[in-house]
Amino acid sequence: MQYRIWLISFILTACAFNPEPQQSTTQAHTAYQNALTGTEIAPLTESTWQDFLPAELQHYLQQLQTDNLDLHMAELRIERARQVLSASRADNWPSASAGLSNSDNFDNSGRTGSSNSFDISASYTLDLWGERAAGIKLREAQLQVANWEARASLIALQAQFIRTYFDTLSTQSLRQVAQQNLTASEKLLALFELTYNAGGTSGLELRQQKNLVLNARTKLVGLESELNINRRALAIMLGRLDLQTPELNTDFDELTLPQVAAVQSAQLLQQRPDIQIATLALAENEALIHQAKTARWPDLSLSLNWGIDDILNGASEWAGSIREAASLLLFDGGQTRAQIRIAELDADIDYASYQYTVADAYRDTIDQLETQRLRSQQLDIAQDKFANNQSLYDIAKARFDAGDTDFLNLLLAQQSWFSAKEELVASKLNYLQALVSVYEAMGSTPALADNTEV
């Protein structure tokens, strides 16, 4: 009879918890494909995407992955989740212990006797209904969540670093333009002072030009401050607690501008950490519901004890016992039923959150692609405008060299060129920031258009 109990128990344990993968359906995929018409493009490898990044930036991104404190904490969380999983799996093994004891007895006359023993005990609770297996599945899902959370931290940090990097390069370029603008404004002010002293310019015009010079100086000082702030931000992201600022030698004007494809494969969005985490939450809830239900069912524990008395005195007689114990919850005032319902409600909430997360991910990607197309059009306009102002300056310079116009007209043409240059730098920065936002929205490297440069 005892062996039958053991056999039946192990059979029940083997088929206790075998969940089927939950297939979630959503209309977001169809909506995404309807919003982005065209032929899907195969995913681009990350190494190819990085070919468009400056070597300097790639170097710092490698440092970011190894030295950043936030990423280090994310790795520690992964290790913690891994150890929690190992602890859960250890429950599948029986626990065993051994002990050796000795006691001496005394009374008024002295030592009256002694006794000693050696004992071995083992115990094991059968996982009849899969509660322990469900717990292991839960811990496995939580480990995957920790990995995806680490990836989310990496993506967010990379995006923040690249944005700050591009912003710093553009600020360096704007500082050069501002310095040139200040120099030109000061030259124009000197010309106004000469003509004013000669009686050819009014005091009002002279004061107006002085305001232009002061505005140019104010702008230059502000750009210097912005540069210092950005450099310190890059330093802290690189884990440099001494705030040693990195050297940036890349010319903003020489940056290559990749063109993101207008249509992206919906499969790429599966690399978004929030979608993966929301999917894993469904598996977690399945395990939690099963665990809540097993509280209603009986459990069975087995224990073994074996020992020898007077082992230190050479005794060889031993004794042992095998014990089976079963327990069943009879009444808890409805607590178990409430716990099951709570787990089911949590699952319903997380499923609704999953559907929203997927739909919002598609929306975010479509919005970022739309913004990127807008930035591309604005950059084209800014490039045309700069080219037109470059031509105007070249004409004014040629006429000034030929003596057909005065210095004032040449400096005014220079001012227009400076304004167009600032607008071009700002448009290029907006375009690059939009590219980073597309990468962040996709959660992976986006596909590029056939014509990969703007």
C-alpha positions as CSV (number, residue, x, y, z in Angstrom):
1,M,0.0,0.0,0.0
2,Q,2.8,2.4,0.9
3,Y,4.5,1.9,-2.5
4,R,1.3,2.6,-4.3
5,I,1.0,5.9,-2.5
6,W,4.5,6.8,-3.6
7,L,3.9,5.8,-7.2
8,I,0.6,7.7,-7.5
9,S,2.2,10.8,-5.9
10,F,5.0,10.9,-8.4
11,I,2.6,10.4,-11.4
12,L,0.5,13.3,-10.2
13,T,3.7,15.4,-9.7
14,A,4.8,14.8,-13.3
15,C,1.7,16.2,-14.9
16,A,0.8,18.9,-12.4
17,F,1.8,22.1,-14.1
18,N,2.3,22.2,-17.9
19,P,1.0,25.5,-19.1
20,E,0.3,26.2,-22.7
21,P,1.9,29.4,-24.1
22,Q,-0.7,32.1,-24.2
23,Q,-1.2,33.5,-27.6
24,S,-2.3,37.1,-27.3
25,T,-4.2,38.7,-30.1
26,T,-4.4,42.4,-30.9
27,Q,-5.6,44.7,-33.7
28,A,-2.5,46.9,-33.4
29,H,-0.5,44.9,-35.9
30,T,-3.1,45.4,-38.6
31,A,-3.4,49.1,-37.7
32,Y,0.3,49.5,-37.9
33,Q,0.5,47.9,-41.4
34,N,-2.4,50.0,-42.6
35,A,-0.8,53.2,-41.3
36,L,2.5,52.4,-43.1
37,T,1.8,51.2,-46.6
38,G,4.6,49.7,-48.7
39,T,7.0,46.8,-48.8
40,E,8.4,45.7,-45.5
41,I,12.2,45.9,-45.2
42,A,14.3,43.3,-43.5
43,P,16.0,44.3,-40.2
44,L,19.3,45.9,-40.4
45,T,22.2,44.5,-38.4
46,E,23.5,46.6,-35.6
47,S,27.0,46.7,-37.0
48,T,25.7,48.3,-40.2
49,W,23.8,50.9,-38.2
50,Q,26.9,51.8,-36.3
51,D,28.8,52.3,-39.6
52,F,27.0,55.7,-39.7
53,L,28.1,56.7,-36.2
54,P,31.4,58.5,-35.7
55,A,34.2,56.3,-34.5
56,E,34.5,58.6,-31.5
57,L,30.9,58.1,-30.5
58,Q,31.2,54.3,-31.0
59,H,34.2,54.3,-28.6
60,Y,32.3,56.2,-26.0
61,L,29.2,53.9,-26.4
62,Q,31.5,51.0,-25.6
63,Q,32.7,52.7,-22.5
64,L,29.1,53.5,-21.6
65,Q,28.2,49.8,-21.5
66,T,31.1,48.9,-19.2
67,D,31.4,52.0,-16.9
68,N,27.9,53.3,-16.4
69,L,26.6,52.9,-12.9
70,D,22.9,52.5,-13.9
71,L,23.8,49.6,-16.2
72,H,25.9,48.1,-13.4
73,M,22.9,48.2,-11.1
74,A,20.8,46.6,-13.8
75,E,23.4,43.7,-14.1
76,L,23.2,43.2,-10.3
77,R,19.4,43.0,-10.5
78,I,19.8,40.3,-13.2
79,E,22.2,38.3,-10.9
80,R,19.8,38.7,-8.0
81,A,16.9,37.3,-10.1
82,R,19.2,34.4,-11.2
83,Q,19.9,33.5,-7.6
84,V,16.2,33.7,-6.7
85,L,15.6,31.2,-9.5
86,S,18.3,28.9,-8.3
87,A,16.8,29.0,-4.8
88,S,13.4,28.1,-6.2
89,R,14.8,25.2,-8.2
90,A,16.6,23.9,-5.1
91,D,13.2,23.2,-3.5
92,N,12.8,20.3,-6.0
93,W,15.4,18.4,-4.0
94,P,14.8,16.8,-0.6
95,S,16.4,18.4,2.4
96,A,18.7,16.2,4.5
97,S,20.6,16.8,7.8
98,A,22.8,14.7,10.1
99,G,23.6,15.1,13.8
100,L,25.8,13.6,16.4
101,S,25.0,14.1,20.1
102,N,26.4,13.0,23.4
103,S,25.2,13.6,26.9
104,D,26.7,12.7,30.3
105,N,24.5,12.3,33.4
106,F,25.6,13.3,36.9
107,D,24.2,13.2,40.5
108,N,25.5,13.8,44.0
109,S,27.7,10.8,43.8
110,G,29.3,11.8,40.4
111,R,28.9,10.6,36.9
112,T,26.2,8.0,36.5
113,G,26.2,7.3,32.8
114,S,26.3,8.7,29.3
115,S,24.5,8.3,26.1
116,N,25.2,9.3,22.5
117,S,23.6,8.9,19.1
118,F,24.0,9.6,15.4
119,D,20.9,10.6,13.4
120,I,20.2,11.2,9.7
121,S,16.9,12.7,8.6
122,A,15.5,13.7,5.3
123,S,12.2,15.2,4.2
124,Y,10.5,16.1,1.0
125,T,7.2,17.7,0.1
126,L,5.8,16.3,-3.1
127,D,4.7,18.9,-5.7
128,L,1.5,17.1,-6.4
129,W,-0.4,20.0,-8.0
130,G,2.5,21.9,-9.6
131,E,2.7,24.7,-7.1
132,R,6.5,24.5,-7.0
133,A,6.7,24.2,-10.7
134,A,4.6,27.2,-11.1
135,G,6.8,29.1,-8.8
136,I,9.9,28.2,-10.9
137,K,8.1,29.3,-14.0
138,L,7.4,32.6,-12.2
139,R,11.0,33.1,-11.3
140,E,12.1,32.2,-14.8
141,A,9.8,34.9,-16.2
142,Q,11.1,37.4,-13.6
143,L,14.7,36.7,-14.7
144,Q,13.7,37.4,-18.3
145,V,12.0,40.6,-17.1
146,A,15.2,41.7,-15.4
147,N,17.1,41.1,-18.6
148,W,14.6,43.2,-20.6
149,E,14.7,45.9,-18.0
150,A,18.5,46.0,-18.3
151,R,18.0,46.3,-22.1
152,A,15.5,49.1,-21.6
153,S,18.0,50.9,-19.4
154,L,20.7,50.4,-22.1
155,I,18.5,51.8,-24.9
156,A,17.4,54.8,-22.8
157,L,20.9,55.5,-21.8
158,Q,22.3,55.1,-25.3
159,A,19.6,57.4,-26.6
160,Q,20.3,60.0,-23.9
161,F,24.1,59.8,-24.5
162,I,23.8,60.1,-28.3
163,R,21.4,63.0,-28.0
164,T,23.7,64.8,-25.6
165,Y,26.7,64.0,-27.9
166,F,25.0,65.4,-31.0
167,D,23.8,68.4,-29.0
168,T,27.3,69.1,-27.8
169,L,28.7,68.9,-31.3
170,S,26.0,71.2,-32.7
171,T,26.7,73.7,-29.8
172,Q,30.4,73.6,-30.7
173,S,29.4,74.4,-34.3
174,L,27.0,77.2,-33.2
175,R,29.8,78.6,-31.0
176,Q,32.0,78.9,-34.0
177,V,29.2,80.7,-35.9
178,A,28.5,82.9,-32.9
179,Q,32.2,83.9,-32.7
180,Q,32.3,84.7,-36.4
181,N,29.0,86.7,-36.0
182,L,30.5,88.6,-33.1
183,T,33.6,89.4,-35.1
184,A,31.5,90.7,-38.0
185,S,29.3,92.7,-35.7
186,E,32.3,94.3,-34.1
187,K,33.7,95.2,-37.5
188,L,30.4,96.7,-38.5
189,L,30.3,98.7,-35.2
190,A,33.7,100.1,-35.9
191,L,32.5,101.2,-39.3
192,F,29.5,102.9,-37.7
193,E,31.7,104.7,-35.3
194,L,33.9,106.0,-38.1
195,T,30.9,107.2,-40.1
196,Y,29.3,108.6,-36.9
197,N,32.5,110.6,-36.1
198,A,32.5,111.8,-39.7
199,G,28.8,112.9,-39.4
200,G,27.5,110.2,-41.8
201,T,25.6,108.1,-39.2
202,S,23.1,109.0,-36.6
203,G,23.5,108.2,-32.9
204,L,20.4,106.0,-33.1
205,E,22.0,103.7,-35.7
206,L,25.2,103.6,-33.7
207,R,23.3,102.5,-30.6
208,Q,21.4,99.9,-32.5
209,Q,24.6,98.4,-33.8
210,K,26.0,98.3,-30.3
211,N,22.9,96.3,-29.2
212,L,23.7,93.8,-32.0
213,V,27.2,93.4,-30.6
214,L,26.0,92.9,-27.1
215,N,23.4,90.4,-28.2
216,A,26.2,88.5,-30.0
217,R,28.3,88.4,-26.9
218,T,25.4,87.3,-24.8
219,K,24.7,84.4,-27.2
220,L,28.4,83.4,-27.2
221,V,28.5,83.3,-23.4
222,G,25.3,81.2,-23.3
223,L,26.8,78.7,-25.7
224,E,29.9,78.4,-23.7
225,S,27.9,77.6,-20.6
226,E,25.7,75.1,-22.5
227,L,28.9,73.3,-23.7
228,N,30.2,72.9,-20.2
229,I,26.9,71.5,-19.0
230,N,26.7,69.0,-21.8
231,R,30.3,67.8,-21.3
232,R,29.7,67.2,-17.6
233,A,26.5,65.2,-18.5
234,L,28.5,63.1,-20.9
235,A,31.2,62.5,-18.2
236,I,28.7,61.4,-15.5
237,M,27.0,59.0,-18.0
238,L,30.4,57.5,-18.7
239,G,30.8,56.8,-15.0
240,R,33.5,59.4,-14.5
241,L,32.8,60.5,-11.0
242,D,35.6,63.0,-11.1
243,L,33.6,64.7,-14.0
244,Q,36.5,64.6,-16.3
245,T,34.9,65.8,-19.6
246,P,35.5,63.7,-22.7
247,E,37.3,65.1,-25.7
248,L,35.1,65.6,-28.8
249,N,37.0,66.1,-32.0
250,T,34.3,65.3,-34.5
251,D,33.1,68.1,-36.8
252,F,29.3,68.5,-36.7
253,D,29.3,69.6,-40.3
254,E,31.0,66.3,-41.4
255,L,28.5,64.0,-39.7
256,T,26.9,61.4,-42.0
257,L,23.1,61.5,-42.0
258,P,21.5,58.1,-42.6
259,Q,18.0,58.0,-44.0
260,V,15.5,55.8,-42.1
261,A,13.1,53.8,-44.2
262,A,9.5,55.1,-44.2
263,V,8.2,51.5,-43.6
264,Q,9.5,49.3,-40.8
265,S,8.8,45.6,-40.2
266,A,6.4,45.1,-37.3
267,Q,8.7,42.2,-36.2
268,L,11.3,44.8,-35.3
269,L,9.0,46.1,-32.6
270,Q,9.3,42.8,-30.8
271,Q,12.6,44.0,-29.6
272,R,10.9,46.8,-27.5
273,P,11.5,45.9,-23.9
274,D,8.1,47.2,-22.8
275,I,6.4,44.7,-25.2
276,Q,8.5,41.8,-24.0
277,I,7.9,42.7,-20.3
278,A,4.2,43.0,-20.9
279,T,4.2,39.6,-22.5
280,L,6.1,38.1,-19.7
281,A,3.6,39.5,-17.2
282,L,1.0,37.2,-18.8
283,A,3.1,34.2,-18.0
284,E,3.7,35.4,-14.5
285,N,0.0,35.7,-13.9
286,E,-0.7,32.2,-15.2
287,A,1.7,30.9,-12.6
288,L,0.3,33.0,-9.8
289,I,-3.3,31.9,-10.6
290,H,-2.2,28.2,-10.5
291,Q,-0.4,28.8,-7.2
292,A,-3.5,30.4,-5.7
293,K,-5.6,27.4,-6.8
294,T,-3.3,24.8,-5.3
295,A,-4.0,26.2,-1.8
296,R,-7.4,24.4,-2.0
297,W,-5.8,21.0,-2.7
298,P,-4.1,18.5,-0.3
299,D,-0.4,18.3,0.0
300,L,1.8,15.3,0.9
301,S,5.1,15.3,2.6
302,L,7.5,12.4,3.2
303,S,10.2,12.1,5.9
304,L,12.9,9.6,6.7
305,N,14.8,9.2,10.0
306,W,17.6,6.8,10.7
307,G,19.9,6.6,13.7
308,I,22.3,4.6,15.9
309,D,22.4,4.9,19.7
310,D,25.6,4.6,21.7
311,I,27.6,4.8,18.4
312,L,30.7,6.1,20.4
313,N,30.6,2.9,22.5
314,G,30.7,0.6,19.4
315,A,26.9,-0.1,19.2
316,S,25.7,-1.4,15.9
317,E,22.0,-1.5,16.4
318,W,20.1,1.0,14.4
319,A,16.5,2.2,14.0
320,G,14.7,4.0,11.3
321,S,11.3,5.3,10.3
322,I,9.4,6.5,7.2
323,R,6.5,8.8,7.6
324,E,3.9,10.1,5.2
325,A,1.8,13.1,6.1
326,A,-1.1,14.7,4.2
327,S,-2.9,17.9,5.0
328,L,-5.9,19.6,3.5
329,L,-7.4,23.0,4.1
330,L,-11.0,22.6,5.3
331,F,-12.0,26.2,6.0
332,D,-10.4,29.6,5.8
333,G,-13.4,31.9,5.7
334,G,-13.2,32.4,1.9
335,Q,-9.6,33.7,1.9
336,T,-8.4,31.2,-0.7
337,R,-11.3,31.9,-3.0
338,A,-10.6,35.7,-2.7
339,Q,-6.9,35.1,-3.4
340,I,-7.8,33.2,-6.6
341,R,-10.1,36.0,-7.7
342,I,-7.4,38.6,-7.0
343,A,-4.9,36.7,-9.1
344,E,-7.5,36.4,-11.9
345,L,-8.2,40.1,-11.8
346,D,-4.5,40.9,-11.8
347,A,-4.2,38.8,-14.9
348,D,-7.1,40.6,-16.6
349,I,-5.5,44.0,-15.7
350,D,-2.1,42.9,-17.1
351,Y,-3.7,41.6,-20.3
352,A,-5.5,44.9,-20.9
353,S,-2.1,46.6,-20.1
354,Y,-0.4,44.3,-22.6
355,Q,-2.9,45.3,-25.4
356,Y,-2.4,49.0,-24.6
357,T,1.4,48.6,-24.5
358,V,1.5,46.9,-28.0
359,A,-0.9,49.5,-29.5
360,D,1.0,52.4,-27.9
361,A,4.3,51.0,-29.2
362,Y,3.0,51.0,-32.7
363,R,1.6,54.5,-32.3
364,D,4.9,55.7,-30.9
365,T,6.8,54.2,-33.8
366,I,4.5,55.7,-36.4
367,D,4.7,59.1,-34.7
368,Q,8.5,59.1,-34.5
369,L,8.7,58.0,-38.2
370,E,6.4,60.8,-39.1
371,T,8.5,63.3,-37.1
372,Q,11.6,62.0,-38.8
373,R,10.1,62.6,-42.2
374,L,9.2,66.1,-41.1
375,R,12.7,66.8,-39.9
376,S,14.1,65.5,-43.2
377,Q,11.9,67.9,-45.1
378,Q,12.9,70.8,-42.8
379,L,16.6,69.9,-43.3
380,D,16.2,70.0,-47.0
381,I,14.6,73.5,-46.8
382,A,17.4,74.7,-44.4
383,Q,20.1,73.4,-46.8
384,D,18.5,75.2,-49.7
385,K,18.2,78.4,-47.7
386,F,21.8,78.2,-46.6
387,A,22.9,77.6,-50.2
388,N,20.9,80.6,-51.3
389,N,22.5,82.8,-48.6
390,Q,25.9,81.5,-49.5
391,S,25.3,82.6,-53.1
392,L,24.1,86.0,-51.8
393,Y,27.3,86.4,-49.8
394,D,29.5,85.3,-52.6
395,I,27.8,87.9,-54.9
396,A,28.1,90.7,-52.3
397,K,31.8,89.7,-51.7
398,A,32.5,89.8,-55.5
399,R,30.8,93.2,-55.8
400,F,32.7,94.6,-52.8
401,D,36.0,93.4,-54.2
402,A,35.1,95.0,-57.5
403,G,34.2,98.3,-55.7
404,D,30.5,98.1,-56.8
405,T,29.1,98.1,-53.2
406,D,30.2,99.3,-49.8
407,F,31.3,97.3,-46.8
408,L,28.0,97.7,-45.1
409,N,26.2,95.6,-47.7
410,L,28.8,93.0,-47.4
411,L,28.5,92.8,-43.7
412,L,24.7,92.6,-43.9
413,A,25.1,89.7,-46.3
414,Q,27.4,88.1,-43.8
415,Q,24.7,88.5,-41.1
416,S,22.2,86.7,-43.3
417,W,24.7,83.9,-43.9
418,F,25.2,83.5,-40.2
419,S,21.5,83.3,-39.5
420,A,21.1,80.7,-42.3
421,K,24.0,78.7,-40.9
422,E,22.5,78.7,-37.4
423,E,19.2,77.5,-38.8
424,L,21.0,74.7,-40.8
425,V,22.8,73.5,-37.7
426,A,19.5,73.5,-35.7
427,S,17.7,71.6,-38.5
428,K,20.5,69.0,-38.7
429,L,20.5,68.5,-34.9
430,N,16.7,68.1,-35.0
431,Y,17.1,65.5,-37.8
432,L,19.7,63.5,-35.8
433,Q,17.6,63.7,-32.6
434,A,14.6,62.4,-34.6
435,L,16.8,59.4,-35.7
436,V,17.6,58.6,-32.1
437,S,13.9,58.8,-31.2
438,V,13.1,56.3,-34.0
439,Y,15.8,53.9,-32.5
440,E,14.3,54.4,-29.0
441,A,10.7,53.8,-30.3
442,M,11.7,50.7,-32.2
443,G,13.7,49.3,-29.3
444,S,16.2,48.1,-31.9
445,T,18.1,49.3,-35.0
446,P,15.6,50.6,-37.6
447,A,15.9,49.7,-41.3
448,L,17.4,52.3,-43.6
449,A,16.2,53.5,-46.9
450,D,18.0,52.4,-50.1
451,N,19.4,56.0,-50.4
452,T,20.9,56.0,-46.9
453,E,22.3,59.6,-46.8
454,V,20.3,62.8,-46.7
